Amino acid sequence: MAGIYLHIPFCRQKCHYCNFYSLASLKHKDGFLKAIIKEINFQKTYLGNETINTIYFGGGTPSLLSLSELNKLFDELYRFFIIDPDVEITLEANPDDLTEPKLKELAQSPVNRLSIGIQSFHDEDLHYLNRVHSAEQAHQCIRQAQDKGFQNLTIDLIYGIPTLTDDRWIENMEKFAAYDLPHLSAYALTVEPHTALEVLIRKKKMKAVDDEQTIRQFNSLLEFAARHGYNHYEISNFCRELHYSIHNTHYWQGKKYLGLGPSAHSYDQISRQWNVSSVQKYIASIEAGHVPAEREILTAGQQYNEYVMLSLRTMWGADINRIRELSGEKGVLHFKEAVNAYIQKGLMEIRGDQYILTTAGKALADGIAADLFK
């Protein structure tokens, strides 16, 4: 089984914290759609004969596409790839796009899972993040999506926002729980270099992120998830039983995926490639007959590092047998020696062949993984 990701790089406006490639303009949308349809054809052999069990529209804001535009993309995907009858098809969407007519359209499409960028149910936080929608629109779109028959819903929430008090963070989680949704993605606000947020904080025009606040809110998130019966299956992801994101789980488990569109990444378990992060260059290159991608063959060390980094983020942890496959007995010895200190500190535990971060270790996942690298 493999996955396909389509990057739709258009937004109504850029959020202050965003460092993904996107444009706050629809100027090149028509040219982009013609190009990505051609790229689907160009890349039809990338995944071999793998059956596709997950298709993911990310961005940007894929909900800006019309039903007819989405259907053109589906026509090409089904034409060139073997699609599982039970394929998970996720569309990222912003609340302001999910009007009743839009949801009616989407309900007529093959899309069967919506990922809604709520971020917060409080207007002050949304203003800090430079989101387009309001708190009222956040509530309205969830109710309307459920009314239109979308039960496989996930929302994004962000904690660590300087305007978000601990009490309001708990309110956000309680409002999520009230909708009885099967999945939640919750991210710490990260100030990435060269984003609008980084510039505004550096110029002291906006409040800086407080690490202690972020840790407190992460811990209350873990307590909330456990209390409400959500599996913490990846550092930033929580779900009811068997409602994992199939697409994102492919990434964490090292399965093959094809990325389409500007800046999209692909992985075939041997190499990684990524498209140019420019819609104009992307269109020009596709029109000239080739995919504008750079490619890197992964060394055994890189494959080991990626596996350790991604697997430790999940509830399944790192499998010592997989480490042996990637790096042999030397790799196993290196890993066991490196993790010993974290086991002694109660930050990691062993369950059979699996090495899994404890609740305390999850807050330090990235640092622990980096310390285990070869």
Beta strands, then each sheet from edge to edge (+ up, - down):
strand 1: 2-8
strand 2: 52-59
strand 3: 83-93
strand 4: 113-119
strand 5: 153-159
strand 6: 183-188
strand 7: 231-234
strand 8: 237-239
strand 9: 257-260
strand 10: 265-267
strand 11: 271-275
strand 12: 293-297
strand 13: 318-319
strand 14: 348-351
strand 15: 354-357
sheet 1: 7+ 8- 6+ 5+ 4+ 3+ 2+ 1+ 9+
sheet 2: 10+ 11- 12+
sheet 3: 13+ 15- 14+
end
